[in-house]
Amino acid sequence: MDTTPRLERSSSATRPGGVLARMWQASPALTAAGGLMIVAAAASVVGLVADPRTITGAPAWLKPLKFAVSTAVYSLTLAWIFTYLPDRPRVRRAVGWTTAIVFVVEVAIIDAQVLRGTTSHFNGATGLDRTLYFVMGAAILVQTIVSAAAAVALWRQRFTDRALGWALRFGMALTIIGAMTGPLMTRPTPEQLASLRAGGQMTIVGAHTVGGPDGGSGMPVTGWSREHGDLRVPHFLGLHALQALALVAVALRRWRRPESARVKAVLVGTASYAALFGLLLWQALRGQSLASPDATALASLGAWAVLTLGGVAAIAAGSPRQPHNGSTEVTA
């Protein structure tokens, strides 16, 4: 039985107003949180212009901007995905409200710490800083665990667009895996542990930089380290697998190939994305910057690119072109 909501096949499904209305119906909490994060992002842009302060070598309002944009994209994407889960109201409510509350709390804490002139993550300087950092970590952990319910629902759901179905299933799974790299950054470094054993106070707990201290020379916009490994790189890529694979599936609707070919292309894209995530995590753990990979990393990335292109080319060569919109609807 086809349980895909009628909105997926409706001619109004691609109209912005109609999409937003369905997103609101599927999850008011996520849709509202996404809008609130857009407002927070705009406020952070104002802060970047008006506030000359820097924190750990970066503009004070750059981190709030990045987190506001990231959480806005995630919230609105998840609300859109929930329009494909019409028979899972309890999952939508539980995951939607949990995610919305966690994101609002996290961005509020990040902004509050910037107003105080200090960092939010890895900050153990005072009792308040440690408490806020613990709240953020615990909240994100809860959100990650709860997200598994959405992943299970997606794997049980049948989709008229099979390629999109597989993209959302694997995208959510990879996003959860990407979120689980966060604890790699919260572990105390050897230097921090040595300072604690020597009787000092651990004012910084954990780090995202591997092979050097946080706060060095960073890449434009992202702030990722130019000199050392940075765990934020694979963490970011993993967290946004859901959006990336969904975009691939939507873009493939214009590819004049049978639906089976589009499904295979999504599977190749999933394998390629997972492999890139693994390669960037490996590179970061080796202490190498994304901006200066060694010969081994370059060779690995080259092999990844060749295999990805080869896989897509093989699918294209092995499937006949067909008139646009000529594919049959099959559920998966």
Contacts in CASP RR format, 6 or more apart in sequence:
PFRMAT RR
TARGET T0000
AUTHOR 0000-0000-0000
METHOD contacts of the structure
MODEL  1
MDTTPRLERSSSATRPGGVLARMWQASPALTAAGGLMIVAAAASVVGLVA
DPRTITGAPAWLKPLKFAVSTAVYSLTLAWIFTYLPDRPRVRRAVGWTTA
IVFVVEVAIIDAQVLRGTTSHFNGATGLDRTLYFVMGAAILVQTIVSAAA
AVALWRQRFTDRALGWALRFGMALTIIGAMTGPLMTRPTPEQLASLRAGG
QMTIVGAHTVGGPDGGSGMPVTGWSREHGDLRVPHFLGLHALQALALVAV
ALRRWRRPESARVKAVLVGTASYAALFGLLLWQALRGQSLASPDATALAS
LGAWAVLTLGGVAAIAAGSPRQPHNGSTEVTA
1 158 0 8 1.000
2 158 0 8 1.000
2 160 0 8 1.000
2 331 0 8 1.000
3 86 0 8 1.000
3 87 0 8 1.000
3 157 0 8 1.000
3 158 0 8 1.000
4 84 0 8 1.000
4 157 0 8 1.000
4 158 0 8 1.000
4 159 0 8 1.000
4 160 0 8 1.000
4 161 0 8 1.000
4 331 0 8 1.000
5 83 0 8 1.000
5 84 0 8 1.000
5 86 0 8 1.000
7 13 0 8 1.000
7 22 0 8 1.000
7 83 0 8 1.000
8 83 0 8 1.000
8 84 0 8 1.000
8 159 0 8 1.000
8 160 0 8 1.000
8 161 0 8 1.000
9 160 0 8 1.000
12 18 0 8 1.000
13 19 0 8 1.000
13 22 0 8 1.000
19 80 0 8 1.000
20 31 0 8 1.000
22 83 0 8 1.000
23 30 0 8 1.000
23 31 0 8 1.000
23 76 0 8 1.000
23 79 0 8 1.000
23 80 0 8 1.000
23 82 0 8 1.000
23 83 0 8 1.000
24 31 0 8 1.000
24 79 0 8 1.000
25 83 0 8 1.000
26 79 0 8 1.000
26 80 0 8 1.000
26 82 0 8 1.000
26 83 0 8 1.000
26 85 0 8 1.000
26 86 0 8 1.000
26 92 0 8 1.000
27 78 0 8 1.000
27 79 0 8 1.000
27 82 0 8 1.000
27 92 0 8 1.000
27 93 0 8 1.000
27 96 0 8 1.000
27 100 0 8 1.000
29 93 0 8 1.000
29 96 0 8 1.000
29 97 0 8 1.000
29 99 0 8 1.000
29 100 0 8 1.000
29 101 0 8 1.000
30 75 0 8 1.000
30 76 0 8 1.000
30 78 0 8 1.000
30 79 0 8 1.000
30 82 0 8 1.000
30 96 0 8 1.000
30 99 0 8 1.000
30 100 0 8 1.000
31 75 0 8 1.000
31 76 0 8 1.000
31 79 0 8 1.000
32 100 0 8 1.000
33 71 0 8 1.000
33 75 0 8 1.000
33 99 0 8 1.000
33 100 0 8 1.000
33 103 0 8 1.000
33 104 0 8 1.000
34 71 0 8 1.000
34 72 0 8 1.000
34 75 0 8 1.000
34 76 0 8 1.000
34 79 0 8 1.000
34 100 0 8 1.000
34 103 0 8 1.000
35 72 0 8 1.000
35 75 0 8 1.000
35 76 0 8 1.000
36 104 0 8 1.000
37 68 0 8 1.000
37 69 0 8 1.000
37 71 0 8 1.000
37 72 0 8 1.000
37 75 0 8 1.000
37 103 0 8 1.000
37 107 0 8 1.000
38 68 0 8 1.000
38 72 0 8 1.000
40 64 0 8 1.000
40 68 0 8 1.000
40 72 0 8 1.000
40 107 0 8 1.000
40 111 0 8 1.000
41 65 0 8 1.000
41 68 0 8 1.000
41 69 0 8 1.000
41 72 0 8 1.000
43 111 0 8 1.000
44 61 0 8 1.000
44 62 0 8 1.000
44 64 0 8 1.000
44 65 0 8 1.000
44 68 0 8 1.000
44 111 0 8 1.000
45 61 0 8 1.000
45 65 0 8 1.000
47 60 0 8 1.000
47 61 0 8 1.000
48 59 0 8 1.000
48 61 0 8 1.000
48 62 0 8 1.000
48 65 0 8 1.000
51 59 0 8 1.000
51 60 0 8 1.000
51 61 0 8 1.000
53 59 0 8 1.000
53 60 0 8 1.000
53 117 0 8 1.000
54 60 0 8 1.000
55 63 0 8 1.000
55 114 0 8 1.000
55 117 0 8 1.000
55 118 0 8 1.000
55 119 0 8 1.000
56 119 0 8 1.000
56 214 0 8 1.000
56 215 0 8 1.000
56 216 0 8 1.000
57 215 0 8 1.000
57 216 0 8 1.000
58 215 0 8 1.000
58 218 0 8 1.000
58 223 0 8 1.000
60 114 0 8 1.000
60 117 0 8 1.000
61 114 0 8 1.000
62 223 0 8 1.000
63 110 0 8 1.000
63 114 0 8 1.000
63 120 0 8 1.000
64 107 0 8 1.000
64 110 0 8 1.000
64 111 0 8 1.000
64 114 0 8 1.000
66 222 0 8 1.000
67 106 0 8 1.000
67 107 0 8 1.000
67 110 0 8 1.000
68 107 0 8 1.000
70 236 0 8 1.000
70 239 0 8 1.000
70 240 0 8 1.000
71 103 0 8 1.000
71 106 0 8 1.000
71 107 0 8 1.000
73 240 0 8 1.000
73 243 0 8 1.000
74 99 0 8 1.000
74 103 0 8 1.000
74 239 0 8 1.000
74 240 0 8 1.000
74 242 0 8 1.000
74 243 0 8 1.000
75 99 0 8 1.000
75 100 0 8 1.000
75 103 0 8 1.000
77 242 0 8 1.000
77 243 0 8 1.000
77 246 0 8 1.000
78 95 0 8 1.000
78 96 0 8 1.000
78 99 0 8 1.000
78 150 0 8 1.000
78 242 0 8 1.000
79 96 0 8 1.000
81 150 0 8 1.000
81 154 0 8 1.000
81 168 0 8 1.000
81 172 0 8 1.000
81 242 0 8 1.000
81 246 0 8 1.000
82 88 0 8 1.000
82 92 0 8 1.000
82 96 0 8 1.000
82 150 0 8 1.000
84 154 0 8 1.000
84 157 0 8 1.000
84 159 0 8 1.000
84 164 0 8 1.000
84 165 0 8 1.000
84 168 0 8 1.000
85 91 0 8 1.000
85 92 0 8 1.000
85 150 0 8 1.000
85 153 0 8 1.000
85 154 0 8 1.000
85 157 0 8 1.000
87 157 0 8 1.000
88 153 0 8 1.000
88 157 0 8 1.000
91 149 0 8 1.000
91 150 0 8 1.000
91 153 0 8 1.000
94 146 0 8 1.000
94 149 0 8 1.000
95 146 0 8 1.000
95 147 0 8 1.000
95 149 0 8 1.000
95 150 0 8 1.000
98 142 0 8 1.000
98 143 0 8 1.000
98 146 0 8 1.000
99 143 0 8 1.000
99 146 0 8 1.000
99 147 0 8 1.000
101 139 0 8 1.000
102 139 0 8 1.000
102 140 0 8 1.000
102 142 0 8 1.000
102 143 0 8 1.000
103 143 0 8 1.000
105 135 0 8 1.000
105 136 0 8 1.000
105 139 0 8 1.000
106 136 0 8 1.000
106 139 0 8 1.000
106 140 0 8 1.000
109 120 0 8 1.000
109 132 0 8 1.000
109 135 0 8 1.000
109 136 0 8 1.000
110 120 0 8 1.000
112 132 0 8 1.000
113 119 0 8 1.000
113 120 0 8 1.000
113 123 0 8 1.000
113 129 0 8 1.000
113 132 0 8 1.000
114 120 0 8 1.000
118 125 0 8 1.000
118 129 0 8 1.000
120 132 0 8 1.000
120 133 0 8 1.000
120 136 0 8 1.000
121 133 0 8 1.000
121 136 0 8 1.000
121 185 0 8 1.000
121 208 0 8 1.000
122 133 0 8 1.000
122 185 0 8 1.000
122 186 0 8 1.000
122 204 0 8 1.000
122 205 0 8 1.000
122 206 0 8 1.000
122 207 0 8 1.000
122 208 0 8 1.000
122 214 0 8 1.000
123 129 0 8 1.000
123 130 0 8 1.000
123 132 0 8 1.000
123 133 0 8 1.000
123 203 0 8 1.000
123 204 0 8 1.000
123 205 0 8 1.000
124 130 0 8 1.000
124 133 0 8 1.000
124 202 0 8 1.000
124 203 0 8 1.000
124 204 0 8 1.000
124 205 0 8 1.000
125 203 0 8 1.000
125 204 0 8 1.000
130 205 0 8 1.000
133 205 0 8 1.000
137 186 0 8 1.000
140 179 0 8 1.000
144 176 0 8 1.000
144 179 0 8 1.000
144 180 0 8 1.000
147 172 0 8 1.000
147 175 0 8 1.000
147 176 0 8 1.000
147 179 0 8 1.000
148 176 0 8 1.000
150 172 0 8 1.000
151 169 0 8 1.000
151 172 0 8 1.000
151 173 0 8 1.000
151 176 0 8 1.000
154 165 0 8 1.000
154 168 0 8 1.000
154 169 0 8 1.000
154 172 0 8 1.000
155 169 0 8 1.000
157 165 0 8 1.000
158 331 0 8 1.000
158 332 0 8 1.000
159 165 0 8 1.000
159 168 0 8 1.000
159 331 0 8 1.000
159 332 0 8 1.000
160 329 0 8 1.000
160 330 0 8 1.000
160 331 0 8 1.000
161 249 0 8 1.000
161 253 0 8 1.000
162 259 0 8 1.000
162 262 0 8 1.000
162 263 0 8 1.000
162 330 0 8 1.000
162 331 0 8 1.000
162 332 0 8 1.000
163 249 0 8 1.000
163 252 0 8 1.000
163 253 0 8 1.000
163 259 0 8 1.000
163 262 0 8 1.000
163 263 0 8 1.000
163 265 0 8 1.000
163 266 0 8 1.000
164 246 0 8 1.000
164 249 0 8 1.000
164 250 0 8 1.000
165 249 0 8 1.000
165 332 0 8 1.000
166 249 0 8 1.000
166 263 0 8 1.000
166 266 0 8 1.000
166 267 0 8 1.000
166 270 0 8 1.000
166 332 0 8 1.000
167 245 0 8 1.000
167 246 0 8 1.000
167 248 0 8 1.000
167 249 0 8 1.000
167 266 0 8 1.000
167 270 0 8 1.000
168 242 0 8 1.000
168 245 0 8 1.000
168 246 0 8 1.000
168 249 0 8 1.000
170 241 0 8 1.000
170 245 0 8 1.000
170 266 0 8 1.000
170 270 0 8 1.000
171 241 0 8 1.000
171 242 0 8 1.000
171 244 0 8 1.000
171 245 0 8 1.000
171 246 0 8 1.000
171 270 0 8 1.000
172 242 0 8 1.000
174 238 0 8 1.000
174 241 0 8 1.000
174 242 0 8 1.000
174 245 0 8 1.000
174 270 0 8 1.000
174 273 0 8 1.000
174 274 0 8 1.000
174 277 0 8 1.000
175 238 0 8 1.000
175 239 0 8 1.000
175 240 0 8 1.000
175 241 0 8 1.000
175 242 0 8 1.000
177 238 0 8 1.000
177 277 0 8 1.000
178 234 0 8 1.000
178 235 0 8 1.000
178 237 0 8 1.000
178 238 0 8 1.000
178 239 0 8 1.000
178 241 0 8 1.000
178 277 0 8 1.000
179 235 0 8 1.000
179 238 0 8 1.000
179 239 0 8 1.000
181 231 0 8 1.000
181 234 0 8 1.000
181 235 0 8 1.000
181 238 0 8 1.000
181 281 0 8 1.000
182 231 0 8 1.000
182 235 0 8 1.000
184 231 0 8 1.000
184 285 0 8 1.000
185 206 0 8 1.000
185 207 0 8 1.000
185 208 0 8 1.000
185 231 0 8 1.000
185 232 0 8 1.000
185 235 0 8 1.000
186 205 0 8 1.000
186 206 0 8 1.000
187 206 0 8 1.000
188 196 0 8 1.000
188 202 0 8 1.000
188 205 0 8 1.000
188 206 0 8 1.000
189 206 0 8 1.000
189 207 0 8 1.000
192 202 0 8 1.000
192 204 0 8 1.000
192 205 0 8 1.000
192 206 0 8 1.000
192 207 0 8 1.000
195 201 0 8 1.000
195 202 0 8 1.000
196 202 0 8 1.000
204 214 0 8 1.000
207 213 0 8 1.000
207 214 0 8 1.000
208 214 0 8 1.000
208 230 0 8 1.000
208 231 0 8 1.000
208 232 0 8 1.000
208 235 0 8 1.000
209 215 0 8 1.000
209 216 0 8 1.000
209 225 0 8 1.000
209 228 0 8 1.000
209 229 0 8 1.000
209 230 0 8 1.000
209 231 0 8 1.000
210 228 0 8 1.000
210 229 0 8 1.000
210 230 0 8 1.000
210 231 0 8 1.000
210 284 0 8 1.000
210 285 0 8 1.000
210 286 0 8 1.000
210 287 0 8 1.000
211 228 0 8 1.000
211 229 0 8 1.000
211 287 0 8 1.000
212 225 0 8 1.000
212 227 0 8 1.000
212 228 0 8 1.000
215 225 0 8 1.000
216 225 0 8 1.000
216 226 0 8 1.000
216 227 0 8 1.000
217 225 0 8 1.000
217 226 0 8 1.000
217 227 0 8 1.000
218 224 0 8 1.000
218 225 0 8 1.000
218 226 0 8 1.000
219 225 0 8 1.000
219 226 0 8 1.000
219 290 0 8 1.000
219 291 0 8 1.000
222 232 0 8 1.000
222 236 0 8 1.000
224 230 0 8 1.000
224 232 0 8 1.000
224 233 0 8 1.000
224 289 0 8 1.000
224 290 0 8 1.000
224 291 0 8 1.000
225 289 0 8 1.000
226 289 0 8 1.000
226 291 0 8 1.000
226 292 0 8 1.000
227 289 0 8 1.000
227 292 0 8 1.000
228 287 0 8 1.000
228 288 0 8 1.000
228 289 0 8 1.000
229 283 0 8 1.000
229 284 0 8 1.000
229 285 0 8 1.000
229 286 0 8 1.000
229 287 0 8 1.000
229 288 0 8 1.000
229 289 0 8 1.000
229 290 0 8 1.000
230 284 0 8 1.000
230 289 0 8 1.000
230 290 0 8 1.000
231 281 0 8 1.000
231 284 0 8 1.000
231 285 0 8 1.000
233 280 0 8 1.000
233 283 0 8 1.000
233 284 0 8 1.000
233 290 0 8 1.000
234 277 0 8 1.000
234 278 0 8 1.000
234 280 0 8 1.000
234 281 0 8 1.000
234 284 0 8 1.000
237 273 0 8 1.000
237 276 0 8 1.000
237 277 0 8 1.000
237 280 0 8 1.000
238 277 0 8 1.000
241 273 0 8 1.000
241 277 0 8 1.000
244 273 0 8 1.000
245 266 0 8 1.000
245 269 0 8 1.000
245 270 0 8 1.000
245 273 0 8 1.000
248 265 0 8 1.000
248 266 0 8 1.000
248 269 0 8 1.000
249 262 0 8 1.000
249 266 0 8 1.000
252 262 0 8 1.000
252 265 0 8 1.000
252 266 0 8 1.000
253 262 0 8 1.000
254 324 0 8 1.000
255 261 0 8 1.000
255 262 0 8 1.000
255 265 0 8 1.000
256 321 0 8 1.000
256 322 0 8 1.000
256 323 0 8 1.000
256 324 0 8 1.000
257 265 0 8 1.000
257 315 0 8 1.000
257 316 0 8 1.000
257 319 0 8 1.000
257 320 0 8 1.000
257 321 0 8 1.000
257 322 0 8 1.000
258 319 0 8 1.000
258 320 0 8 1.000
258 322 0 8 1.000
258 327 0 8 1.000
259 327 0 8 1.000
259 328 0 8 1.000
259 330 0 8 1.000
260 319 0 8 1.000
261 315 0 8 1.000
261 316 0 8 1.000
261 318 0 8 1.000
261 319 0 8 1.000
262 327 0 8 1.000
263 332 0 8 1.000
264 315 0 8 1.000
265 312 0 8 1.000
265 315 0 8 1.000
268 308 0 8 1.000
268 311 0 8 1.000
268 312 0 8 1.000
268 315 0 8 1.000
269 308 0 8 1.000
272 304 0 8 1.000
272 307 0 8 1.000
272 308 0 8 1.000
275 304 0 8 1.000
275 307 0 8 1.000
275 308 0 8 1.000
276 304 0 8 1.000
279 297 0 8 1.000
279 300 0 8 1.000
279 301 0 8 1.000
279 304 0 8 1.000
280 290 0 8 1.000
282 300 0 8 1.000
283 290 0 8 1.000
283 293 0 8 1.000
283 297 0 8 1.000
286 297 0 8 1.000
288 294 0 8 1.000
288 297 0 8 1.000
293 301 0 8 1.000
END
